[in-house]
Amino acid sequence: MLKFLSQKEKELLDTAESFEELLEIALAVLGRMPKPIVQVCGPITTGGRGSAEENIKFFRAAAKLLLQKGHNVFGQMIFHDSMIRIMENKYSGDAYCMPILDIFYKGVFTSGHVSEAIFLPDWQSSKGACWERDAVLEHNIVIRDFPEEWLVEINID
């Protein structure tokens, strides 16, 4: 997905101060991506494999496998470091940073660019992934569980 991100947008990721700014970059990238676009949904900060670090490794590996299988994947992990920085600067006292969902992900889902959401195993254990499931249903985005037979192909580096 990095090939759809301009140099200016890469620089903006380092200086963005709000989820609205990140959403603007995401929508520009989504607009340049070939359709149909799928988005991986699953545990990152809560649930899943027990830690954000392990969840992120699995998440990235699953997205990479989907790319290898020919899917156009919206790689939201390129926004992760910026999201963490914004969350720590603006929302550090919040138990769970709902603005990530209510601003960034809601904006992505309402844009009409994403046509399918592929949910990783244990998505039910994640507050964010449960929210995403409801949001994609609301926006008539196709929901699919990550194929069980592909799990053995995930290579966590």
C-alpha beads as a LAMMPS data file, in Angstrom:
LAMMPS data file: protein, C-alpha beads

157 atoms
156 bonds

1 atom types
1 bond types

-500.0 500.0 xlo xhi
-500.0 500.0 ylo yhi
-500.0 500.0 zlo zhi

Masses

1 110.0

Atoms # bond

1 1 1 0.000 0.000 0.000
2 1 1 2.972 2.294 0.455
3 1 1 3.106 2.785 -3.311
4 1 1 -0.186 4.707 -3.052
5 1 1 1.194 7.039 -0.377
6 1 1 2.863 10.201 -1.674
7 1 1 6.089 11.547 -0.215
8 1 1 4.173 14.529 1.180
9 1 1 1.668 12.176 2.849
10 1 1 4.532 10.152 4.364
11 1 1 5.856 13.366 5.870
12 1 1 2.385 14.362 7.087
13 1 1 2.111 11.071 8.977
14 1 1 5.026 12.253 11.126
15 1 1 3.458 15.641 11.891
16 1 1 -0.277 14.932 12.003
17 1 1 -1.855 16.104 15.241
18 1 1 -5.350 14.676 14.885
19 1 1 -7.243 11.628 13.694
20 1 1 -8.999 13.922 11.210
21 1 1 -5.636 14.635 9.561
22 1 1 -4.868 10.919 9.401
23 1 1 -8.292 10.261 7.903
24 1 1 -7.642 12.831 5.186
25 1 1 -4.443 10.994 4.225
26 1 1 -6.214 7.624 4.348
27 1 1 -9.011 8.815 2.066
28 1 1 -6.504 10.139 -0.468
29 1 1 -4.683 6.791 -0.449
30 1 1 -7.928 4.820 -0.708
31 1 1 -8.947 6.964 -3.662
32 1 1 -5.780 5.932 -5.530
33 1 1 -6.022 2.231 -4.756
34 1 1 -7.502 -0.239 -7.254
35 1 1 -10.892 -1.594 -6.314
36 1 1 -12.198 -3.713 -4.697
37 1 1 -10.443 -2.898 -1.428
38 1 1 -10.443 -5.154 1.627
39 1 1 -9.594 -4.148 5.158
40 1 1 -8.253 -6.482 7.814
41 1 1 -10.075 -6.162 11.135
42 1 1 -9.008 -7.721 14.389
43 1 1 -7.408 -7.297 17.773
44 1 1 -4.625 -4.762 18.163
45 1 1 -4.709 -3.075 21.570
46 1 1 -7.186 -5.373 23.323
47 1 1 -7.837 -9.105 23.077
48 1 1 -6.340 -11.469 20.567
49 1 1 -2.866 -12.811 21.282
50 1 1 -2.519 -11.091 24.648
51 1 1 -0.355 -8.095 23.755
52 1 1 -0.416 -5.266 21.249
53 1 1 3.024 -6.318 19.983
54 1 1 1.927 -9.894 19.212
55 1 1 -1.392 -8.709 17.756
56 1 1 0.394 -6.282 15.428
57 1 1 2.799 -8.990 14.207
58 1 1 -0.119 -11.298 13.424
59 1 1 -2.173 -8.473 11.881
60 1 1 0.673 -7.451 9.546
61 1 1 1.404 -11.041 8.550
62 1 1 -2.273 -11.683 7.772
63 1 1 -2.478 -8.522 5.642
64 1 1 0.697 -9.542 3.803
65 1 1 -0.773 -12.973 3.049
66 1 1 -3.956 -11.390 1.697
67 1 1 -1.819 -9.205 -0.588
68 1 1 0.053 -12.287 -1.790
69 1 1 -3.287 -13.908 -2.580
70 1 1 -4.234 -10.987 -4.819
71 1 1 -6.383 -8.809 -2.559
72 1 1 -6.104 -5.015 -2.571
73 1 1 -5.558 -4.483 1.155
74 1 1 -5.952 -1.118 2.853
75 1 1 -2.875 -1.296 5.077
76 1 1 -3.969 0.749 8.042
77 1 1 -0.837 -0.265 9.957
78 1 1 1.038 2.570 8.211
79 1 1 -1.044 4.877 10.416
80 1 1 -0.333 2.991 13.644
81 1 1 2.657 4.973 14.934
82 1 1 0.890 8.264 14.192
83 1 1 -2.251 7.026 15.943
84 1 1 -0.284 6.056 19.036
85 1 1 1.466 9.446 19.120
86 1 1 -1.848 11.336 18.768
87 1 1 -3.516 9.101 21.336
88 1 1 -0.730 9.682 23.861
89 1 1 -0.687 13.453 23.248
90 1 1 -4.433 14.109 23.233
91 1 1 -6.210 11.164 24.857
92 1 1 -3.753 9.751 27.383
93 1 1 -6.302 9.688 30.209
94 1 1 -8.907 7.709 28.252
95 1 1 -9.355 4.060 29.172
96 1 1 -9.933 3.267 25.488
97 1 1 -9.342 5.783 22.727
98 1 1 -12.737 5.813 21.015
99 1 1 -11.829 8.753 18.713
100 1 1 -9.629 6.356 16.713
101 1 1 -12.796 4.445 15.904
102 1 1 -15.311 7.286 15.813
103 1 1 -13.174 9.567 13.641
104 1 1 -10.653 7.542 11.664
105 1 1 -12.303 4.169 11.094
106 1 1 -15.832 5.522 10.798
107 1 1 -14.547 7.908 8.126
108 1 1 -12.886 5.050 6.260
109 1 1 -16.031 2.921 6.379
110 1 1 -18.381 5.727 5.351
111 1 1 -16.147 6.685 2.410
112 1 1 -17.407 3.793 0.292
113 1 1 -13.861 2.770 -0.693
114 1 1 -13.718 -0.419 1.390
115 1 1 -15.971 -3.145 0.030
116 1 1 -14.986 -6.056 2.277
117 1 1 -13.818 -6.464 5.872
118 1 1 -11.882 -9.617 6.704
119 1 1 -11.925 -10.425 10.406
120 1 1 -9.033 -12.200 12.084
121 1 1 -9.572 -15.009 14.594
122 1 1 -10.529 -13.861 18.086
123 1 1 -11.954 -10.589 16.783
124 1 1 -14.694 -10.946 19.421
125 1 1 -12.102 -10.429 22.176
126 1 1 -11.289 -6.935 20.913
127 1 1 -13.317 -3.862 21.784
128 1 1 -12.222 -2.151 18.572
129 1 1 -12.902 -5.146 16.335
130 1 1 -16.400 -5.542 17.815
131 1 1 -17.006 -1.860 17.069
132 1 1 -15.671 -2.394 13.520
133 1 1 -18.002 -5.357 12.981
134 1 1 -21.012 -3.220 13.891
135 1 1 -19.751 -0.320 11.753
136 1 1 -19.159 -2.388 8.630
137 1 1 -22.597 -3.957 8.984
138 1 1 -24.084 -0.477 9.237
139 1 1 -22.326 0.559 6.016
140 1 1 -23.196 -2.604 4.055
141 1 1 -19.588 -3.709 3.761
142 1 1 -19.201 -7.444 3.153
143 1 1 -17.931 -9.301 6.219
144 1 1 -15.791 -12.378 5.919
145 1 1 -13.779 -14.288 8.481
146 1 1 -10.131 -14.872 7.649
147 1 1 -10.115 -18.304 5.978
148 1 1 -9.158 -20.929 8.522
149 1 1 -7.161 -22.906 5.965
150 1 1 -4.948 -19.854 5.359
151 1 1 -3.932 -19.530 9.012
152 1 1 -1.169 -22.108 8.574
153 1 1 0.276 -19.942 5.774
154 1 1 0.728 -16.875 7.977
155 1 1 4.401 -16.227 8.449
156 1 1 5.144 -14.062 11.479
157 1 1 8.620 -12.637 10.966

Bonds

1 1 1 2
2 1 2 3
3 1 3 4
4 1 4 5
5 1 5 6
6 1 6 7
7 1 7 8
8 1 8 9
9 1 9 10
10 1 10 11
11 1 11 12
12 1 12 13
13 1 13 14
14 1 14 15
15 1 15 16
16 1 16 17
17 1 17 18
18 1 18 19
19 1 19 20
20 1 20 21
21 1 21 22
22 1 22 23
23 1 23 24
24 1 24 25
25 1 25 26
26 1 26 27
27 1 27 28
28 1 28 29
29 1 29 30
30 1 30 31
31 1 31 32
32 1 32 33
33 1 33 34
34 1 34 35
35 1 35 36
36 1 36 37
37 1 37 38
38 1 38 39
39 1 39 40
40 1 40 41
41 1 41 42
42 1 42 43
43 1 43 44
44 1 44 45
45 1 45 46
46 1 46 47
47 1 47 48
48 1 48 49
49 1 49 50
50 1 50 51
51 1 51 52
52 1 52 53
53 1 53 54
54 1 54 55
55 1 55 56
56 1 56 57
57 1 57 58
58 1 58 59
59 1 59 60
60 1 60 61
61 1 61 62
62 1 62 63
63 1 63 64
64 1 64 65
65 1 65 66
66 1 66 67
67 1 67 68
68 1 68 69
69 1 69 70
70 1 70 71
71 1 71 72
72 1 72 73
73 1 73 74
74 1 74 75
75 1 75 76
76 1 76 77
77 1 77 78
78 1 78 79
79 1 79 80
80 1 80 81
81 1 81 82
82 1 82 83
83 1 83 84
84 1 84 85
85 1 85 86
86 1 86 87
87 1 87 88
88 1 88 89
89 1 89 90
90 1 90 91
91 1 91 92
92 1 92 93
93 1 93 94
94 1 94 95
95 1 95 96
96 1 96 97
97 1 97 98
98 1 98 99
99 1 99 100
100 1 100 101
101 1 101 102
102 1 102 103
103 1 103 104
104 1 104 105
105 1 105 106
106 1 106 107
107 1 107 108
108 1 108 109
109 1 109 110
110 1 110 111
111 1 111 112
112 1 112 113
113 1 113 114
114 1 114 115
115 1 115 116
116 1 116 117
117 1 117 118
118 1 118 119
119 1 119 120
120 1 120 121
121 1 121 122
122 1 122 123
123 1 123 124
124 1 124 125
125 1 125 126
126 1 126 127
127 1 127 128
128 1 128 129
129 1 129 130
130 1 130 131
131 1 131 132
132 1 132 133
133 1 133 134
134 1 134 135
135 1 135 136
136 1 136 137
137 1 137 138
138 1 138 139
139 1 139 140
140 1 140 141
141 1 141 142
142 1 142 143
143 1 143 144
144 1 144 145
145 1 145 146
146 1 146 147
147 1 147 148
148 1 148 149
149 1 149 150
150 1 150 151
151 1 151 152
152 1 152 153
153 1 153 154
154 1 154 155
155 1 155 156
156 1 156 157
